[in-house]
C-alpha cells in the first residue's frame, strides 16, 4: 500500500473490485494508462470476448477502425446498468484522430451521449459516454 493512484486514471471513475472491459487494444495504446486503471480496480482488464457483466468499458478507437456506432453497441452488450463507458481516441493532430462530431453522432445512434472530454495520456483523449435515459 502507500502507492499513489494515477490522477488521470482516477478521473475515469473506476473503483476497486470493478470489472473493466477493454476494446480496440493495439500496439499504440498507452500501456501506462492501462496499468494505472488495473491498479485502481485491482485486476487486469478483461478483453473483448468476456461475456459476463462488466462495471465499465474502455474503447481505444482510431479513425479508420471501422464503424464506431457498431463498436459502441458491442461495448454495451455486457455492461451493467450505470456502468462507465470511456472512448479513448488519439488527440487532435495525432494519427487516427476522431472528430467530436463523429463521436457525438455514433454515441447518439448507440443510445449514448458524449459528456466530458479531457487529455488522459500523452497521445490520447478520453470522452465519457453516458446513457441518454429512457424517458423524455
C-alpha positions in Angstrom: 0.0 0.0 0.0 1.0 3.6 0.1 1.1 3.5 -3.7 -0.2 6.7 -5.2 -3.1 6.4 -7.7 -2.5 7.9 -11.1 -4.7 11.1 -11.1 -5.7 10.7 -14.8 -6.7 7.1 -14.3 -8.6 8.1 -11.1 -10.6 10.7 -13.1 -12.1 7.9 -15.1 -14.1 7.0 -12.0 -13.4 3.3 -11.8 -13.1 1.8 -8.3 -11.6 -1.3 -6.5 -13.2 -4.6 -7.4 -14.8 -3.4 -10.6 -14.6 -5.4 -13.9 -13.4 -3.2 -16.8 -13.7 -4.5 -20.3 -11.3 -3.2 -23.0 -12.0 -3.0 -26.7 -9.7 -1.9 -29.5 -6.3 -2.7 -27.9 -3.4 -2.2 -30.3 0.3 -1.6 -30.1 -0.3 2.2 -30.0 -2.4 2.2 -26.7 -1.0 3.9 -23.6 0.3 1.0 -21.5 0.9 3.3 -18.6 -2.8 4.3 -18.5 -3.9 0.6 -18.8 -1.6 -0.3 -15.9 -3.0 2.6 -13.8 -6.6 1.5 -14.5 -5.7 -2.0 -13.5 -4.1 -0.6 -10.3 -7.3 1.3 -9.5 -9.6 -1.7 -10.0 -7.2 -4.3 -8.6 -7.3 -6.7 -11.5 -6.4 -7.0 -15.2 -8.7 -5.5 -17.8 -10.9 -8.1 -19.5 -10.9 -8.5 -23.2 -13.5 -8.2 -26.0 -14.5 -11.9 -25.6 -15.5 -11.5 -21.9 -19.2 -12.4 -21.7 -20.1 -11.7 -18.0 -21.4 -8.5 -16.6 -18.9 -5.6 -16.5 -18.8 -2.4 -14.5 -17.1 -0.3 -17.1 -15.7 -0.2 -20.6 -12.8 1.5 -22.3 -12.7 1.6 -26.1 -9.4 2.6 -27.9 -10.7 4.0 -31.2 -8.9 5.5 -34.2 -10.1 6.9 -37.4 -10.3 4.0 -39.9 -11.0 1.4 -37.2 -14.4 0.7 -38.7 -17.9 1.7 -37.6 -17.8 3.5 -34.2 -21.6 3.0 -33.7 -21.3 -0.7 -34.1 -18.3 -0.8 -31.6 -20.2 1.2 -29.0 -23.3 -1.1 -29.4 -21.0 -4.1 -28.9 -19.3 -2.5 -25.9 -22.7 -2.1 -24.2 -23.6 -5.8 -24.6 -22.5 -6.9 -21.1 -22.2 -3.5 -19.4 -24.2 -3.3 -16.1 -26.8 -0.5 -15.8 -25.0 2.7 -14.8 -21.6 1.3 -16.0 -19.0 3.7 -17.2 -18.1 4.0 -20.9 -14.9 5.8 -21.9 -14.0 6.3 -25.6 -10.2 6.8 -25.9 -9.2 8.5 -29.2 -5.9 10.0 -30.4 -5.6 13.7 -29.6 -6.1 16.3 -32.3 -3.1 16.4 -34.6 -2.2 12.7 -33.9 -2.6 9.9 -36.5 -6.0 8.4 -36.2 -7.7 11.4 -34.5 -11.5 11.2 -34.4 -13.5 14.4 -34.5 -16.0 15.3 -31.8 -18.9 15.4 -34.3 -18.2 11.8 -35.3 -18.1 10.7 -31.7 -21.3 12.5 -30.9 -23.1 11.1 -33.9 -22.0 7.5 -33.1 -22.8 7.9 -29.5 -26.3 9.2 -30.2 -27.0 6.4 -32.6 -25.9 3.9 -30.0 -28.2 5.4 -27.4 -25.5 7.3 -25.6 -24.3 10.9 -25.4 -20.8 12.4 -25.2 -20.2 14.2 -21.9 -16.8 15.3 -20.8 -13.5 15.0 -22.8 -10.0 15.5 -21.4 -6.4 14.5 -22.2 -5.8 11.2 -20.4 -2.4 10.3 -21.7 0.3 11.9 -23.9 -1.3 10.9 -27.2 -4.9 10.1 -26.1 -8.1 11.9 -25.1 -10.9 10.3 -23.1 -14.6 11.0 -23.8 -17.1 9.9 -21.2 -20.3 8.4 -22.8 -23.5 8.1 -20.8 -26.9 6.6 -21.3 -29.3 9.1 -22.7 -32.0 7.9 -20.4 -35.2 6.1 -21.2 -37.8 8.9 -20.6 -38.3 12.1 -22.5 
